[in-house]
Amino acid sequence: MSHEFSTARIVRRLGDTPSQRGSASGANCPDLFELADGDFAVIGTDRTEELEGVLPIDASRADHERIVVITRETLIRAKRDIPDA
């Protein structure tokens, strides 16, 4: 996975917009995006402090990584746009 954030470019949203998922303002909601380099960007709630201590024994995160949570509905609605490979 690349960590060249300055050259990242969003290609498309995966799933429905926040307003299509029922957000009254259409803003400040979880979201998923595909980047030009093939990686994915997630807007979610940072729950690193809460979940880091309960990660499975074979899971860990680097100092530059955060544990981000999105709603089940956000991921389910994005499923149709997530490539199989």
Number of C-alpha atoms within 10 A of each C-alpha: 6 8 8 8 7 6 9 15 13 14 13 13 16 21 21 18 19 17 12 10 14 11 12 9 9 12 11 10 18 18 21 21 21 18 16 13 14 14 12 16 15 14 14 17 14 13 12 14 10 10 12 14 10 9 12 8 7 5 8 12 11 6 6 6 9 14 16 14 15 16 12 9 13 20 17 12 15 18 13 11 15 15 6 6 3
